[in-house]
Amino acid sequence: MSDITNPSPSMLLVGASRGIGLAMAAEFVDRGWSVIGTARGRRRTALHDLADTRPDRLAVECVDIAEAEQLRALRERLADRRFDVLFVNAGTVNPQPDRTMDQVGTDEFVRVMVTNALGPMRALEILGDLVAPDGLLGVMSSGQGSVSNNEQGGRELYRASKAALNMLMRCHAARHAGSARCLLLLAPGWIRTELGGPDAPSTVEQAIAPIVDRILEQRGRPGLHYVDRQGRTVAW
Ligand SMILES: NC(=O)c1ccc[n+]([C@@H]2O[C@H](COP(=O)([O-])OP(=O)(O)OC[C@H]3O[C@@H](n4cnc5c(N)ncnc54)[C@H](OP(=O)(O)O)[C@@H]3O)[C@@H](O)[C@H]2O)c1
């Protein structure tokens, strides 16, 4: 899957400044991959610190997935690169996640939907042709994006945004039926990050190896897959 000039497998990882994305960048580098990870804006992040320690394997790019023109500019900057994997990890939650729709402001609704559904799918559509024909296009979904498993409610806006992401990914898969690519929606499980909060049962350190295992395992499996970090299929 790699080309001759770049013998190690390569990944473009969008949203790698902290949390799960940062840990994914470190884990893929440790497993011999060349990674371009993205951060937002001009500020220095832990991803930059990590790249300083592994300049042979990790480079930092800049993109805000809410800004289509930034995604197009990134596509231009990377025009002569080819990746085995594009993975869009970036995501957000509203600060008061248990607000119901009468309590959520319109701006908040738009921000979460743009970050979790429109932004990732725009990134996938704009950057997708940088990926090998038999490569993997992945986005970070959530078990909370499952409509059929939602019997407890809660986190209504977040759930809706990940369900919208899942639906858009199914639309993409339908448009590309017969493609050799793997399309992956990954539900990483509840993890202690800024987004996951302090009550999550798993640390990033505990979760990261199975998350990366699942991405590697899904490579070369054409079609759409919605799986958790144990490799179980999640119901739509
Ligand atoms: N933690 C969990 O329990 C859990 C469970 C299920 C799914 N997930 C999903 O896993 C992914 C990572 O979550 P996390 O827990 O690691 O969250 P996190 O620690 O809050 O990190 C979020 C990441 O997304 C980036 N990001 C947010 N908005 C962005 C934008 N508009 N453009 C580019 N990057 C943006 C952030 O960059 P900045 O540093 O610039 O803000 C940061 O790198 C998310 O998609 C989340 O929904 C997490």
The ligand as a MOL file (V3000), in Angstrom:
LIG
                    3D

  0  0  0     0  0            999 V3000
M  V30 BEGIN CTAB
M  V30 COUNTS 48 52 0 0 0
M  V30 BEGIN ATOM
M  V30 1 N -13.4910 10.6890 25.1020 0
M  V30 2 C -14.5570 9.9220 24.9140 0
M  V30 3 O -15.1020 9.3270 25.8660 0
M  V30 4 C -15.1150 9.7300 23.5260 0
M  V30 5 C -16.1310 8.7790 23.3490 0
M  V30 6 C -16.6620 8.5700 22.0980 0
M  V30 7 C -16.1910 9.3070 21.0240 0
M  V30 8 N -15.2020 10.2430 21.2240 0 CHG=1
M  V30 9 C -14.7470 11.0050 20.0590 0
M  V30 10 O -13.3470 10.9010 19.9420 0
M  V30 11 C -12.8230 12.0830 19.3200 0
M  V30 12 C -11.7060 12.6460 20.1740 0
M  V30 13 O -12.2460 12.9390 21.4460 0
M  V30 14 P -11.3500 13.2820 22.7190 0
M  V30 15 O -12.0300 12.6550 23.8420 0
M  V30 16 O -9.9350 13.0320 22.4540 0 CHG=-1
M  V30 17 O -11.6380 14.8670 22.8100 0
M  V30 18 P -10.6980 16.0970 23.2300 0
M  V30 19 O -9.6410 15.6910 24.1710 0
M  V30 20 O -11.6450 17.1830 23.5870 0
M  V30 21 O -9.9740 16.4550 21.8240 0
M  V30 22 C -10.7310 16.9320 20.7440 0
M  V30 23 C -9.8010 17.0940 19.5660 0
M  V30 24 O -10.5650 17.5540 18.4480 0
M  V30 25 C -9.9630 18.7530 17.9520 0
M  V30 26 N -10.9620 19.6420 17.3460 0
M  V30 27 C -12.1200 20.0710 17.8990 0
M  V30 28 N -12.7450 20.8920 17.0360 0
M  V30 29 C -11.9550 20.9860 15.9330 0
M  V30 30 C -12.0480 21.6770 14.7000 0
M  V30 31 N -13.0790 22.4890 14.4200 0
M  V30 32 N -11.0630 21.5340 13.7830 0
M  V30 33 C -10.0020 20.7420 14.0520 0
M  V30 34 N -9.8390 20.0610 15.2100 0
M  V30 35 C -10.8200 20.1830 16.1310 0
M  V30 36 C -9.3330 19.3950 19.1750 0
M  V30 37 O -8.4050 20.3760 18.7690 0
M  V30 38 P -8.1100 21.7080 19.6830 0
M  V30 39 O -7.0360 21.2980 20.6660 0
M  V30 40 O -7.6630 22.7090 18.6740 0
M  V30 41 O -9.3910 22.0830 20.3600 0
M  V30 42 C -8.7170 18.1530 19.8220 0
M  V30 43 O -7.5320 17.7660 19.1550 0
M  V30 44 C -14.0110 13.0200 19.1510 0
M  V30 45 O -14.5170 12.8970 17.8310 0
M  V30 46 C -15.0250 12.4910 20.1520 0
M  V30 47 O -16.3520 12.8090 19.8110 0
M  V30 48 C -14.6550 10.4680 22.4390 0
M  V30 END ATOM
M  V30 BEGIN BOND
M  V30 1 1 1 2
M  V30 2 2 2 3
M  V30 3 1 2 4
M  V30 4 1 4 5
M  V30 5 2 4 48
M  V30 6 2 5 6
M  V30 7 1 6 7
M  V30 8 2 7 8
M  V30 9 1 8 9
M  V30 10 1 8 48
M  V30 11 1 9 10
M  V30 12 1 9 46
M  V30 13 1 10 11
M  V30 14 1 11 12
M  V30 15 1 11 44
M  V30 16 1 12 13
M  V30 17 1 13 14
M  V30 18 2 14 15
M  V30 19 1 14 16
M  V30 20 1 14 17
M  V30 21 1 17 18
M  V30 22 2 18 19
M  V30 23 1 18 20
M  V30 24 1 18 21
M  V30 25 1 21 22
M  V30 26 1 22 23
M  V30 27 1 23 24
M  V30 28 1 23 42
M  V30 29 1 24 25
M  V30 30 1 25 26
M  V30 31 1 25 36
M  V30 32 1 26 27
M  V30 33 1 26 35
M  V30 34 2 27 28
M  V30 35 1 28 29
M  V30 36 1 29 30
M  V30 37 2 29 35
M  V30 38 1 30 31
M  V30 39 2 30 32
M  V30 40 1 32 33
M  V30 41 2 33 34
M  V30 42 1 34 35
M  V30 43 1 36 37
M  V30 44 1 36 42
M  V30 45 1 37 38
M  V30 46 2 38 39
M  V30 47 1 38 40
M  V30 48 1 38 41
M  V30 49 1 42 43
M  V30 50 1 44 45
M  V30 51 1 44 46
M  V30 52 1 46 47
M  V30 END BOND
M  V30 END CTAB
M  END
